[in-house]
Structure formats: C-alpha cells, structure tokens
Amino acid sequence: MAKGDCIWSNARLATLDPRLAGLGVVEKAAVAVRDGRILFAGPMAELPSETLAGAETIDCEGRWITPGLIDCHTHLVHAGNRAREFEMRLAGASYEEIARAGGGIVSSVSNVRAASEADLVRESLPRLDTLLSEGATTVEIKSGYGLTVEDELKMLRAARTLGSVRDVAIAATYLGAHATPVEYKGRNDAFLREVVLPGLEAAHSEGLVDAVDGFCEGIAFSPDEMRLVFDKARALDLPVKLHADQLSNLHGAELAAGYKAMSADHLEYADEAAAASMANSGTVAVLLPGAFYFIRETRKPPVDLFRKHGTHIALATDCNPGTSPLTSLLLTMNMGATLFGLTVEECIAGVTREAARALGKLNEIGTLEAGKAADLAVWNISEPAELVYRIGFNPLHARIRAGRDATL
C-alpha cells in the first residue's frame, strides 16, 4: 500500500460498494487518498501502517462520508427564466398546451441566442454553485436551447468553461434534437439534417461532447427521427441517452435500450417491456421528480417494474428553466422518496453509484473504492436517512474533489 497524501479518519462510510449490502456501510472507518485517487476505504483497523506514514490526517469526529453527489441530468446552462409559464400552469394550462402555444423549450431559445458565451457562464454559475454547495462533484449539462449549430456549440463551450472555473467534473451532452425551432416548424427532417447532425459533427470535432441526447415525444421527435440522430452518434463512437416516455408511451425507452443507451430519462409512461429491455441492455432509468412535481404530473414512473426486472434507477434534478427549476440534489432525493416511493438506499444510490452508471463513469466515480477518484462528501448527520428525510436543510461539512477540499 502506497503512502497516502491525506487520510480522513474516525469516519462512518456509506461506500455504495456493490459488493457490500445496502449502502455499503463501514463503521469506525477511514479513507486514504493519494494523487486524487482513493487508496483505501474501509475499517481503520485494516488501514496499513505504511499508509499512515507522512500522510495528513483529518479527524472526521464520527461524521459520515459518501461519494460526492452526481447530478446526471441537467439543462443548467440557459438564459432568462420561464416564470410566466409557471403562472400559466397555475391557471390550468398543461405542458403540451404551453408548448403548442409557442412556450416550452422553444421559448428559451431566443434568450440563449441573444446571450454570449460569457453571459451564459455568468447566469449559470449561481445554479452550479448551489449544486456544489450540497456536495455535488460531477454535473451533466446539456445543450438544446440554441437550436442552431453555433448556438448549440456556444452552450457546450459554456458548459466546458464552467468546469474550468469551478472544481467540478462536467459531462457535456449534445441535445440538438430537443425541439424544432420556429423557422423549421413542420419540417423536422430538414432541421435534423441541416442543423442537428452538422452540429453534432462540429461539437465532436471540437471536443465539446461526451454524449448525445434527444427528446422523443409527440411534441418533439418521433422514434424514427431519433434513430437518425443515434445512428450519427454511433458513427462518431459517442454514447447516447434519451428523454423518453414522459408524456406518452412512444416506446422511447425500448428505442434507447436497443441502442444500448446509457440512460433513458423521465419514463412516466414506460411499460414492462421497457423495464425489461432497459435491464437487459444496462440502460439506467433516470427519474426526474422535480419535473413530475413542477408540471403536476399524475402518472408516476413504474418503479415496481424497474425493481422487478432489475433496472438500475438514478435520480437527477433536471435543472431547467421551464419544467424543473431545481438546483438541489438533497430535495431531489426527498422527492424521489415521497413522490415515487423510493427507499433511502435507492435515493442515495441514485445520486451516487447509479448516477455514475448513467453517465458511463462508474469505473471512475460513484462509490468509495480503491482506485476511484477521491470525490467525497462529508456530512454532519447521524445516519444516512437524514440526507433524504430533511427538506431545505443542508448538512454538508466538506466537499472533496479529486482529494482536495473544494468546499465553497
């Protein structure tokens, strides 16, 4: 065992190690880190003496340590807000009615097109900082509000910039197939071929994209249209994910599973065939209770079917200006429990291990295991259930990113 740079001792660990039961709890434990990597995570009594030599030791005084939290689905980079649509929804308008009246996703496009990259970074930083203040160490950020080649690239550049001005890992996702802009109304195929596919090629050549997403829904793109995008992603050797079965069952989750997508997200209308297909392909079900709550949806995702088939379940904020203006993974966990009936273990795993799986990064992050990145969250709690139980209370003591204290 190599000598550690730093050891967090006298801790209680929720390792999320899949080889252990439940949350992988280890009492009277320590985490040893060197060069940003975990050397050891386990009982203090088993920590090799040579690891202690010369290492800085931090006494956690019995605090809990979990993996750093991961928000695996956000639209965090955007400009302006859609508070007016919130008022319309309160007055009885549905999500689809607002979208068909020119609201929804398309209403954010003019603000993004008018904003500079610097504007987008400035507006997005407070949202990112709020996530980081609750222990997030990895955040996925999508494009999708530019809907021109250059404006989609601008959003992705802003996402990359956020990762350079804050100590956080950013996973950038190309979401050109988010909505059809007004100038292409009724011409989805032309939009895909003239904007989305060339934009994806440009983003890939510039190194701006880690994955490709789309919105498969009656108000967005059909399964056949999404196949066009996914085939291009496959040709570029990029992984895919999909907004699927949120408002109706177009069998988007099965489409995603057929492409071995990293995740299918929302899933309120997914059925048993979808759950089985996702389990077989390893596609993670990313549930977004913030959107369910905010648009006052009544149909819940089929959690019991996911459990029955062994489909992995993750949770995310879906931070966006129109349907989930949410920047709290802690509240997301509470919503996952109270609205969808997830257990404490499912909620905490959903924003750590399973969120890492949904980003294709489980070999690097998401659990406290030797060899993984030393992304940790240290909590002032007496038991892990507090992370799910409390509302509007942040018990974070320290956020550790790649072995460094990155607490805001």
Summary of the structure (lengths in Angstrom):
residues: 408
radius of gyration: 20.9
end to end distance: 31.9
largest distance: 68.4
contacts: 1546
relative contact order: 0.15
helix: 39%
strand: 22%
